[in-house]
């Protein structure tokens, strides 16, 4: 009977390259009626949304839009004003080995926003951190059975390959209307920001049904004496079916990001409440993973007949996916500048995280970075709004290992500030942390087997002292003996320095 092998084809995911980069986006808007009055930006906000990803030779090209907002004071006015601006962005990320047709992933997060007044314009400088990956799906042919040769000794390993099988997204528009009490004397909407979260992502007819909520915060101008602005918080819910084949929804993971928030105050007449209308543009991303498993031949030899000539190969694959999603509370203190007016009442707080370091130890990860905080407040004894900025360090422990290629997202769920003294504030920030690590493994497999020259043995006995780490398989292969004769069918332990006698 001739040597015969049977093979199984599986698809493996290869990481071609992963890069983190920063880019600076500039946007500007005309400041109406500025004249020669001093313009003082008090709060800024920005959202970045990626709209296109194109994998080209050795690079990934990203396109998107940055939406910017600013609240400012003009001259000695106590009234707050606001404006918006937007700009398109394009970024090229060098990833050697990338080629058209490969899969790509990218996540853009705003890390810093700065607004300054120049020649009648408000100029926004937005620093974005971009995580990008390029992946390739390859077919691997593995030997899962060999036969036709007497005296075969074989070693197999279970191989499981996880792969990104589908990556899709959908835009969702969520609208709401909130009644504003007459006593608030609402005038206009100044600035919006928020945090989106997913409550459930369950298989449904035709795909994955994603449900969640957005906690929106809107800063509005008010006609109340001594309180020119007020912060309104309100939740909005969303429910969207993302179309996917049934065989993919079992291992699908959903995430959501805010593209843009717009609001408008409809002032009341007489003693009626005003209305705040808001629309939130969301992008829900769904990644579906699949798993291919088989038994692969990792080594083979014979104890009689002809020797085997073995061709080996090293298989690189994604052997598992670790995910962690949790909330973390961070506290800190904001100190006002030397000449800053003392804090009377806090009006609004905006915090933006920036990840600096990541590391893993003893199976747990650790993320460190800075929280960039802006506090809008009313000084004691003054009706002119002021703001304070500060950077606070944070450190978060992740209940899963992470590495340089881990997908990490840190978002602010809520932020509060209380005046401890007139020159300092106590900050409490709730963060939503999402981490995904795709474990990469390498396994040596047998790629081909052919019959070689006849085996020649000299009958006799061998007295052997096993080396450290030496196994019954290695000893049996060296002397052309069945493994069961080396370890006596599992009854004899192979220990370094403990002699064993083998009959050839």
C-alpha positions as CSV (number, residue, x, y, z in Angstrom):
1,X,0.0,0.0,0.0
2,X,1.4,3.4,-1.0
3,X,1.9,6.4,1.3
4,X,-1.3,8.5,1.3
5,X,-2.1,11.8,2.9
6,X,-5.4,13.7,3.2
7,X,-5.5,17.5,3.7
8,X,-7.9,20.1,5.0
9,X,-8.0,23.7,3.9
10,X,-8.6,26.4,6.5
11,X,-8.5,30.2,6.3
12,X,-6.1,32.0,8.5
13,X,-5.9,35.7,9.4
14,X,-2.5,37.4,9.1
15,X,-1.7,40.8,10.6
16,X,0.1,42.6,7.8
17,X,0.8,45.7,9.9
18,X,-0.6,47.9,12.7
19,X,0.2,51.6,13.2
20,X,-0.7,54.3,15.6
21,X,-0.3,57.8,14.3
22,X,-1.4,61.4,15.1
23,X,-2.7,64.0,12.7
24,X,-3.5,67.7,13.1
25,X,-6.7,68.9,11.5
26,X,-7.3,72.7,11.0
27,X,-10.8,74.2,10.7
28,X,-11.9,77.8,10.9
29,X,-15.1,79.9,11.0
30,X,-15.8,83.6,10.7
31,X,-16.6,85.2,14.1
32,X,-19.6,87.5,13.4
33,X,-19.5,91.0,14.7
34,X,-16.1,90.6,16.4
35,X,-14.7,94.0,15.4
36,X,-11.9,95.1,17.7
37,X,-13.4,93.4,20.8
38,X,-11.3,90.8,22.5
39,X,-12.4,87.2,21.8
40,X,-11.8,84.7,24.6
41,X,-12.6,81.0,23.8
42,X,-13.8,79.3,26.9
43,X,-14.7,75.7,25.8
44,X,-14.0,73.7,22.7
45,X,-15.3,70.4,21.4
46,X,-14.7,68.2,18.3
47,X,-15.8,65.0,16.8
48,X,-14.0,63.1,14.1
49,X,-15.7,60.6,11.8
50,X,-13.9,58.4,9.3
51,X,-15.9,57.9,6.1
52,X,-13.5,56.0,3.8
53,X,-10.6,53.5,4.1
54,X,-8.6,52.5,1.0
55,X,-5.8,49.9,1.2
56,X,-3.1,50.6,-1.4
57,X,0.4,49.3,-2.0
58,X,2.3,49.6,1.3
59,X,-0.2,52.2,2.7
60,X,-3.7,52.8,4.1
61,X,-5.5,56.0,3.0
62,X,-8.2,57.4,5.3
63,X,-10.8,60.1,4.7
64,X,-13.2,61.7,7.1
65,X,-14.6,64.9,8.6
66,X,-13.9,66.9,11.8
67,X,-16.8,68.8,13.4
68,X,-15.7,71.5,15.8
69,X,-17.6,73.7,18.3
70,X,-16.5,76.6,20.5
71,X,-18.1,78.7,23.2
72,X,-16.5,82.1,23.7
73,X,-17.0,85.5,25.3
74,X,-16.7,88.8,23.4
75,X,-15.2,91.8,25.2
76,X,-16.7,92.4,28.6
77,X,-20.1,90.8,27.7
78,X,-21.5,88.4,30.2
79,X,-23.4,86.6,27.4
80,X,-21.9,83.5,25.9
81,X,-21.6,83.0,22.2
82,X,-21.0,79.9,20.1
83,X,-19.9,78.9,16.6
84,X,-19.2,75.7,14.6
85,X,-16.8,74.7,11.9
86,X,-15.9,71.6,10.0
87,X,-13.1,70.4,7.8
88,X,-12.3,67.3,5.7
89,X,-9.3,65.2,6.6
90,X,-7.1,62.8,4.7
91,X,-4.4,60.8,6.2
92,X,-1.9,58.3,4.7
93,X,-0.5,55.6,7.0
94,X,2.5,53.6,5.8
95,X,2.0,49.9,6.3
96,X,4.7,47.8,4.5
97,X,3.2,44.7,2.9
98,X,-0.3,46.2,2.5
99,X,-2.0,45.6,-0.9
100,X,-5.3,46.4,-2.6
101,X,-8.0,44.0,-1.6
102,X,-6.8,43.4,2.0
103,X,-9.0,44.1,5.0
104,X,-8.5,47.2,7.1
105,X,-9.6,48.6,10.5
106,X,-9.2,52.2,11.7
107,X,-10.3,54.1,14.8
108,X,-9.9,57.9,15.1
109,X,-10.2,59.6,18.5
110,X,-9.9,63.3,19.4
111,X,-7.1,63.8,21.8
112,X,-6.8,67.6,22.0
113,X,-8.7,70.6,20.7
114,X,-7.5,74.1,20.7
115,X,-9.3,77.2,19.5
116,X,-7.8,80.7,19.0
117,X,-9.0,83.9,17.5
118,X,-7.1,85.2,14.4
119,X,-8.0,88.1,12.1
120,X,-11.8,87.8,12.5
121,X,-11.8,84.0,12.5
122,X,-11.9,81.3,15.1
123,X,-9.2,78.7,14.2
124,X,-9.5,75.2,15.5
125,X,-6.5,72.8,15.8
126,X,-7.7,69.3,16.4
127,X,-5.2,66.5,17.3
128,X,-6.5,63.1,16.4
129,X,-5.0,59.7,17.4
130,X,-5.6,57.0,14.8
131,X,-5.2,53.3,15.3
132,X,-5.0,51.4,12.0
133,X,-4.6,47.7,11.0
134,X,-4.3,45.9,7.8
135,X,-5.2,42.2,7.7
136,X,-5.1,39.5,5.1
137,X,-7.0,36.2,4.9
138,X,-5.0,33.3,3.5
139,X,-5.8,29.7,2.8
140,X,-3.6,27.1,4.5
141,X,-3.6,23.4,3.5
142,X,-2.9,21.1,6.5
143,X,-2.4,17.3,6.5
144,X,-5.0,15.9,8.8
145,X,-4.4,12.1,8.0
146,X,-1.6,9.9,6.8
147,X,-1.7,6.2,6.0
148,X,-0.3,3.5,3.8
149,X,3.0,2.9,5.6
150,X,3.7,0.2,8.3
151,X,5.1,1.3,11.6
152,X,3.7,4.9,11.5
153,X,4.1,7.1,14.5
154,X,2.2,10.4,14.2
155,X,1.7,13.5,16.3
156,X,-1.3,15.8,15.7
157,X,-2.4,19.1,17.2
158,X,-5.7,20.8,17.2
159,X,-5.5,24.0,15.2
160,X,-8.2,26.7,15.5
161,X,-8.0,29.8,13.4
162,X,-10.1,32.9,14.3
163,X,-10.6,35.4,11.5
164,X,-12.4,38.6,10.7
165,X,-15.2,37.3,8.4
166,X,-17.2,40.5,8.0
167,X,-16.9,44.2,8.9
168,X,-19.8,46.4,8.3
169,X,-21.3,49.6,9.6
170,X,-24.5,51.6,9.5
171,X,-25.4,55.3,10.2
172,X,-28.2,55.9,12.6
173,X,-30.0,59.2,13.2
174,X,-31.5,59.6,16.7
175,X,-33.8,62.5,17.4
176,X,-35.4,63.8,20.6
177,X,-37.2,66.8,22.1
178,X,-36.9,68.0,25.7
179,X,-39.0,70.6,27.5
180,X,-37.1,73.4,29.2
181,X,-38.7,75.1,32.2
182,X,-39.8,78.7,31.8
183,X,-37.6,79.6,34.8
184,X,-34.5,78.7,32.8
185,X,-35.2,81.4,30.3
186,X,-33.5,79.4,27.5
187,X,-32.2,81.4,24.6
188,X,-29.9,79.4,22.3
189,X,-28.0,76.2,22.1
190,X,-24.3,76.7,22.5
191,X,-22.5,73.3,22.5
192,X,-23.3,69.6,22.5
193,X,-21.3,66.5,23.4
194,X,-22.3,63.0,24.6
195,X,-21.4,59.4,25.2
196,X,-22.9,56.4,23.4
197,X,-23.1,52.9,24.7
198,X,-24.5,49.6,23.6
199,X,-27.0,47.7,25.9
200,X,-27.4,44.6,23.8
201,X,-26.4,43.1,20.5
202,X,-28.5,40.0,19.8
203,X,-29.2,37.8,16.8
204,X,-32.4,38.7,15.0
205,X,-34.1,37.8,11.8
206,X,-31.8,38.9,9.1
207,X,-28.9,40.1,11.2
208,X,-27.8,41.6,14.5
209,X,-30.1,43.9,16.5
210,X,-28.2,46.5,18.3
211,X,-29.8,48.5,21.1
212,X,-28.3,51.2,23.2
213,X,-28.5,54.8,24.4
214,X,-26.8,58.1,24.1
215,X,-26.3,60.4,27.0
216,X,-26.3,63.9,25.5
217,X,-25.1,67.0,27.3
218,X,-26.1,70.4,25.8
219,X,-24.9,73.8,27.0
220,X,-27.6,76.4,26.5
221,X,-27.5,80.2,27.0
222,X,-29.8,81.5,29.7
223,X,-31.4,84.8,30.5
224,X,-31.2,84.2,34.3
225,X,-29.2,87.0,36.0
226,X,-25.8,85.8,37.1
227,X,-26.2,82.5,35.3
228,X,-25.6,83.0,31.6
229,X,-25.5,79.3,30.8
230,X,-27.0,76.0,31.9
231,X,-26.1,72.4,31.2
232,X,-28.9,70.0,30.1
233,X,-28.4,66.2,30.3
234,X,-30.8,63.8,28.7
235,X,-30.7,60.2,27.4
236,X,-31.8,59.1,23.9
237,X,-32.3,55.4,22.9
238,X,-31.5,53.7,19.6
239,X,-32.5,50.4,18.0
240,X,-31.0,49.2,14.7
241,X,-30.9,46.0,12.8
242,X,-27.5,45.4,11.2
243,X,-27.8,43.0,8.3
244,X,-25.6,39.9,8.5
245,X,-25.8,36.3,7.4
246,X,-27.2,34.0,10.1
247,X,-23.9,32.0,10.3
248,X,-22.0,35.1,11.3
249,X,-24.2,36.7,14.0
250,X,-23.1,34.2,16.7
251,X,-19.7,35.7,17.1
252,X,-20.4,39.3,16.2
253,X,-19.3,42.3,18.2
254,X,-20.8,45.8,17.9
255,X,-19.4,49.2,18.8
256,X,-20.9,52.7,18.4
257,X,-19.5,56.1,18.0
258,X,-20.9,59.7,17.8
259,X,-20.3,61.4,14.5
260,X,-22.1,64.7,15.2
261,X,-24.7,66.2,17.6
262,X,-26.9,69.2,16.7
263,X,-29.4,70.9,18.8
264,X,-31.7,73.9,18.7
265,X,-33.7,75.9,21.3
266,X,-37.2,76.8,20.3
267,X,-38.1,79.7,22.6
268,X,-41.4,79.8,24.3
269,X,-44.1,82.4,24.1
270,X,-45.6,83.7,27.3
271,X,-45.5,81.2,30.2
272,X,-45.0,78.1,28.1
273,X,-41.9,75.9,28.3
274,X,-39.2,76.2,25.7
275,X,-38.2,73.1,23.7
276,X,-34.8,71.7,23.0
277,X,-34.7,69.6,19.8
278,X,-31.6,67.4,19.2
279,X,-30.4,65.1,16.5
280,X,-27.5,62.7,17.0
281,X,-25.7,61.1,14.1
282,X,-24.3,57.7,15.2
283,X,-22.2,55.1,13.4
284,X,-22.7,51.5,14.5
285,X,-19.8,49.2,13.5
286,X,-20.2,45.4,13.6
287,X,-17.3,42.9,13.3
288,X,-18.2,39.3,12.8
289,X,-15.6,36.6,13.5
290,X,-15.5,33.0,12.3
291,X,-13.5,30.0,13.5
292,X,-11.9,27.2,11.4
293,X,-10.7,24.2,13.4
294,X,-9.0,21.0,12.3
295,X,-6.4,18.5,13.4
296,X,-3.0,19.1,11.8
297,X,-0.1,16.7,11.5
298,X,2.9,18.2,13.4
299,X,5.4,15.3,13.2
300,X,5.7,11.8,11.8
301,X,8.2,8.9,11.5
302,X,8.3,5.2,10.9
303,X,9.7,2.3,12.8
304,X,10.1,-0.1,9.9
305,X,10.3,-0.1,6.1
306,X,11.4,3.1,4.5
307,X,12.2,6.3,6.3
308,X,10.1,9.4,5.7
309,X,11.3,12.7,4.3
310,X,9.3,15.4,5.9
311,X,8.8,19.0,4.7
312,X,7.8,21.4,7.5
313,X,6.3,24.9,7.5
314,X,5.4,27.4,10.2
315,X,1.8,28.5,10.3
316,X,1.0,32.0,11.7
317,X,-2.6,32.5,12.8
318,X,-5.0,34.3,15.2
319,X,-5.6,31.6,17.8
320,X,-8.0,33.5,20.0
321,X,-9.7,36.9,20.8
322,X,-9.7,38.5,24.2
323,X,-12.2,41.3,24.9
324,X,-12.8,43.4,27.9
325,X,-15.4,46.1,28.4
326,X,-15.9,47.9,31.7
327,X,-16.3,51.3,33.4
328,X,-13.7,52.9,35.6
329,X,-14.0,55.9,37.9
330,X,-11.1,58.4,38.0
331,X,-10.7,61.2,40.5
332,X,-8.4,64.2,40.4
333,X,-7.9,67.8,41.3
334,X,-7.8,70.9,39.0
335,X,-5.8,73.8,40.2
336,X,-6.6,77.3,38.8
337,X,-3.9,79.5,37.4
338,X,-2.3,82.2,39.6
339,X,-4.3,85.1,38.1
340,X,-7.5,83.1,37.4
341,X,-10.7,84.3,39.1
342,X,-11.9,82.1,42.0
343,X,-14.6,79.5,41.4
344,X,-18.1,80.4,42.5
345,X,-20.4,78.0,40.6
346,X,-19.4,75.2,38.2
347,X,-21.5,75.4,35.0
348,X,-20.2,72.6,32.8
349,X,-17.3,70.1,32.6
350,X,-15.8,68.5,29.5
351,X,-13.0,65.8,29.8
352,X,-11.1,64.2,26.9
353,X,-8.8,61.1,27.5
354,X,-5.5,60.6,25.8
355,X,-3.8,57.2,26.1
356,X,0.0,57.3,26.7
357,X,1.2,53.9,27.7
358,X,0.0,50.3,27.6
359,X,1.6,47.2,29.0
360,X,0.8,43.7,30.2
361,X,2.0,41.8,33.2
362,X,0.9,38.5,34.8
363,X,-2.0,38.2,32.4
364,X,-3.5,41.6,33.1
365,X,-3.1,44.9,31.2
366,X,-2.5,48.4,32.3
367,X,-3.3,51.6,30.5
368,X,-1.9,55.0,31.5
369,X,-2.6,58.5,30.1
370,X,-3.9,62.0,30.7
371,X,-7.4,63.4,31.1
372,X,-7.6,66.8,29.5
373,X,-10.3,68.7,31.5
374,X,-12.0,72.0,30.8
375,X,-14.3,73.5,33.4
376,X,-16.7,76.4,32.6
377,X,-17.6,78.3,35.8
378,X,-18.9,81.5,37.2
379,X,-16.4,83.3,39.4
380,X,-17.5,84.4,42.9
381,X,-18.8,88.0,42.8
382,X,-18.7,88.3,39.0
383,X,-21.1,87.8,36.1
384,X,-18.3,87.2,33.5
385,X,-18.0,83.4,32.8
386,X,-14.5,81.9,33.0
387,X,-12.9,78.6,32.3
388,X,-10.0,76.5,33.6
389,X,-8.0,73.8,31.9
390,X,-5.9,71.1,33.4
391,X,-4.3,67.7,32.6
392,X,-4.8,64.9,35.1
393,X,-2.9,61.5,34.9
394,X,-4.9,58.3,35.0
395,X,-4.1,54.6,35.2
396,X,-6.5,51.7,34.5
397,X,-6.0,48.0,35.1
398,X,-7.5,45.8,32.4
399,X,-8.7,42.3,33.4
400,X,-7.1,40.8,30.2
401,X,-3.6,40.9,28.6
402,X,-2.9,43.6,26.0
403,X,-0.1,44.3,23.6
404,X,1.0,47.0,21.2
405,X,-1.5,45.8,18.6
406,X,-4.5,45.7,21.0
407,X,-7.6,47.7,19.9
408,X,-8.2,50.2,22.8
409,X,-10.9,52.8,23.2
410,X,-11.4,55.0,26.2
411,X,-14.4,57.3,26.3
412,X,-15.8,59.6,28.9
413,X,-19.3,58.6,30.1
414,X,-19.7,61.5,32.6
415,X,-17.6,64.2,34.3
416,X,-18.4,66.3,37.4
417,X,-16.5,69.0,39.2
418,X,-17.0,70.5,42.7
419,X,-15.3,73.5,44.1
420,X,-13.1,72.5,47.1
421,X,-11.8,76.0,47.5
422,X,-11.9,79.1,45.3
423,X,-8.6,78.0,43.6
424,X,-9.2,74.3,43.1
425,X,-11.8,71.8,41.9
426,X,-12.3,68.1,42.7
427,X,-13.0,66.1,39.5
428,X,-14.8,62.8,39.1
429,X,-14.8,61.2,35.7
430,X,-16.4,57.9,34.7
431,X,-14.7,56.2,31.8
432,X,-15.9,53.5,29.4
433,X,-13.0,51.2,28.4
434,X,-13.0,48.7,25.6
435,X,-10.1,46.5,24.7
436,X,-9.6,43.8,22.1
437,X,-6.5,41.7,21.7
438,X,-6.2,39.2,18.9
439,X,-3.8,36.5,20.1
440,X,-1.2,35.6,17.4
441,X,0.4,32.2,17.5
442,X,2.9,30.2,15.4
443,X,2.7,26.4,15.0
444,X,5.1,24.1,13.2
445,X,3.2,21.7,10.9
446,X,4.1,19.0,8.4
447,X,3.6,20.3,4.9
448,X,4.7,17.3,2.9
449,X,5.7,13.6,3.4
450,X,7.6,11.3,1.0
451,X,9.1,7.9,1.3
452,X,12.9,7.8,1.5
453,X,15.6,5.1,1.9
454,X,15.0,1.9,3.7
455,X,15.6,1.9,7.5
456,X,18.6,0.0,8.8
457,X,18.8,-1.0,12.4
458,X,21.3,-2.9,14.4
459,X,19.6,-5.2,17.0
460,X,20.7,-4.7,20.5
461,X,20.2,-2.8,23.7
462,X,20.7,1.0,24.4
463,X,21.3,2.4,27.9
464,X,20.1,6.0,27.7
465,X,20.2,8.9,30.1
466,X,17.5,11.4,28.9
467,X,18.4,15.0,28.7
468,X,16.4,17.8,30.4
469,X,13.1,18.3,28.5
470,X,13.6,15.3,26.3
471,X,10.3,13.4,25.6
472,X,9.4,9.8,24.7
473,X,8.5,11.1,21.2
474,X,12.0,12.5,20.6
475,X,13.7,9.4,21.9
476,X,11.4,7.1,19.9
477,X,12.1,9.1,16.7
478,X,15.8,9.1,17.3
479,X,16.0,5.3,17.6
480,X,13.1,4.4,15.3
481,X,11.0,2.9,18.1
482,X,7.3,3.1,18.9
483,X,6.6,5.6,21.6
484,X,4.9,2.9,23.6
485,X,8.1,1.0,23.8
486,X,10.0,4.0,25.2
487,X,7.5,4.9,27.9
488,X,6.1,1.4,28.4
489,X,2.7,2.6,27.3
490,X,2.7,5.6,29.6
491,X,3.8,3.5,32.7
492,X,7.4,4.8,32.6
493,X,8.2,8.4,33.3
494,X,11.0,10.0,31.3
495,X,13.2,11.9,33.8
496,X,16.5,13.7,33.2
497,X,19.4,11.7,34.4
498,X,17.3,8.6,35.1
499,X,18.6,5.8,32.9
500,X,16.3,3.7,30.7
501,X,17.1,0.6,28.7
502,X,15.8,0.3,25.1
503,X,15.7,-2.8,23.0
504,X,16.3,-2.1,19.3
